[in-house]
Amino acid sequence: MRKITMKGLIRVSKTIFITSSDKEKLLKMIGLEKEFHVGDKDYLQNLGRELEQAVVVQPEEIPGDVITMRSQAVLQDLDNDEQMTWTLVYPAEADLAENKISVLAPVGTAMLGYRVGDVVNWEIPSGLIRLQVKEILFQPEASGNFEL
């Protein structure tokens, strides 16, 4: 089953995982953004829905192949085999020049909770991009850091 979760993003319904600490921080961030941000807030609602549907686990129990906040992952465009490495970060830390993508960006929201092997279909004006999670290069929880 497909459902549109935000502009330009199609997610196949599946289980995603998130740590309890990431969920807590992200819900707090959503609340602050809603309070102080003027304008379109659809992206906040979309992230909120993702968080509500996710399976929440303790940081010590998250599988090492799941993208959590501040994880660095390799994604591959399945149509042209191009690989990209992104670190999933909070909005204030986002810097595309350093391959740090905000969790509020459509592809950032899509990455959260996905596992190695999962595919995200991302619609852009020129067509559909299919990105597969190929590898997790760094996950804070896997390295024993539960507070990043």
C-alpha positions as CSV (number, residue, x, y, z in Angstrom):
1,M,0.0,0.0,0.0
2,R,1.3,3.5,-0.9
3,K,0.4,6.7,0.8
4,I,1.7,10.2,0.4
5,T,3.3,11.4,3.6
6,M,4.6,14.8,2.4
7,K,5.2,16.7,-0.7
8,G,7.3,14.7,-3.1
9,L,7.6,11.6,-0.9
10,I,5.9,8.3,-1.3
11,R,6.4,5.8,1.5
12,V,5.4,2.2,1.3
13,S,3.6,1.3,4.6
14,K,6.1,-0.5,6.8
15,T,7.4,-0.6,10.3
16,I,10.0,1.9,11.2
17,F,12.0,2.1,14.4
18,I,13.0,5.0,16.6
19,T,14.7,5.3,20.0
20,S,12.7,6.7,22.9
21,S,15.2,9.5,23.3
22,D,15.0,10.5,19.6
23,K,11.2,10.5,19.7
24,E,11.2,12.7,22.9
25,K,13.6,15.2,21.4
26,L,11.8,15.3,18.0
27,L,8.4,15.8,19.6
28,K,9.8,18.7,21.7
29,M,11.3,20.2,18.5
30,I,8.0,19.9,16.6
31,G,6.2,21.7,19.5
32,L,8.7,24.5,19.4
33,E,8.5,24.8,15.6
34,K,4.7,24.9,15.7
35,E,4.8,27.6,18.3
36,F,7.4,29.9,16.7
37,H,7.4,29.1,12.9
38,V,5.0,31.1,10.7
39,G,3.8,29.6,7.5
40,D,3.4,26.1,6.1
41,K,3.6,23.5,8.9
42,D,2.7,20.3,6.9
43,Y,6.3,19.1,7.3
44,L,5.8,19.1,11.1
45,Q,2.6,17.2,10.9
46,N,4.3,14.6,8.6
47,L,7.1,14.1,10.9
48,G,4.7,13.8,13.8
49,R,2.7,11.1,12.0
50,E,5.9,9.2,11.3
51,L,6.8,9.3,15.0
52,E,3.4,8.2,16.1
53,Q,3.5,5.2,13.8
54,A,7.1,4.1,14.6
55,V,8.0,1.3,16.9
56,V,9.7,2.9,19.9
57,V,12.6,1.1,21.6
58,Q,15.2,2.0,24.2
59,P,18.4,3.3,22.7
60,E,20.4,0.3,23.9
61,E,18.0,-2.0,22.0
62,I,17.9,-0.3,18.6
63,P,19.2,-2.6,15.9
64,G,22.5,-1.4,14.4
65,D,21.1,-1.2,10.8
66,V,18.5,1.5,11.6
67,I,19.0,5.1,10.8
68,T,18.6,7.1,14.0
69,M,19.3,10.8,14.6
70,R,22.9,11.7,13.8
71,S,23.4,8.5,12.0
72,Q,25.5,8.6,8.8
73,A,24.2,6.4,6.0
74,V,25.0,5.5,2.5
75,L,22.0,5.6,0.1
76,Q,22.1,4.5,-3.5
77,D,20.0,5.9,-6.3
78,L,18.6,2.7,-7.9
79,D,18.2,4.3,-11.3
80,N,21.7,5.6,-11.9
81,D,23.7,3.7,-9.2
82,E,25.0,7.0,-7.7
83,Q,25.8,6.7,-4.0
84,M,25.5,9.5,-1.5
85,T,26.4,9.7,2.1
86,W,24.2,11.7,4.4
87,T,24.1,12.4,8.2
88,L,20.6,12.8,9.6
89,V,20.6,15.9,11.9
90,Y,18.4,18.4,13.6
91,P,17.5,21.5,11.5
92,A,20.0,23.8,13.2
93,E,22.9,21.4,12.3
94,A,21.8,20.9,8.6
95,D,24.6,21.8,6.1
96,L,24.3,20.3,2.6
97,A,27.9,21.2,1.9
98,E,28.8,18.7,4.7
99,N,26.2,16.2,3.7
100,K,24.1,16.9,6.8
101,I,20.4,16.7,6.0
102,S,17.7,18.0,8.3
103,V,15.2,15.5,9.7
104,L,12.6,18.1,8.5
105,A,13.6,17.8,4.9
106,P,11.3,15.3,3.0
107,V,14.2,12.8,2.4
108,G,15.4,13.4,6.0
109,T,12.0,12.4,7.4
110,A,12.0,9.4,5.1
111,M,15.4,8.2,6.3
112,L,14.5,8.2,10.0
113,G,13.8,4.7,11.2
114,Y,14.7,3.0,7.9
115,R,17.0,0.0,7.8
116,V,19.7,-1.2,5.5
117,G,18.0,-2.6,2.4
118,D,14.9,-0.4,2.7
119,V,13.9,1.7,-0.4
120,V,12.4,5.2,-0.3
121,N,10.6,6.5,-3.5
122,W,11.0,10.2,-3.7
123,E,9.1,12.2,-6.3
124,I,10.8,15.3,-7.7
125,P,9.6,17.6,-10.6
126,S,11.8,15.6,-13.1
127,G,10.6,12.2,-12.0
128,L,10.9,9.5,-9.3
129,I,14.1,8.9,-7.4
130,R,14.4,5.5,-5.7
131,L,16.9,5.5,-2.9
132,Q,18.0,2.3,-1.1
133,V,19.7,2.4,2.3
134,K,23.0,0.5,1.5
135,E,25.0,0.9,4.7
136,I,25.1,2.6,8.1
137,L,28.5,4.1,8.5
138,F,27.8,5.5,12.0
139,Q,25.0,5.1,14.4
140,P,25.4,6.8,17.8
141,E,23.7,4.0,19.7
142,A,25.8,1.2,18.0
143,S,28.9,3.1,19.2
144,G,27.6,3.2,22.8
145,N,26.6,6.9,22.7
146,F,23.0,7.1,23.8
147,E,22.9,10.9,24.3
148,L,23.8,12.3,20.9
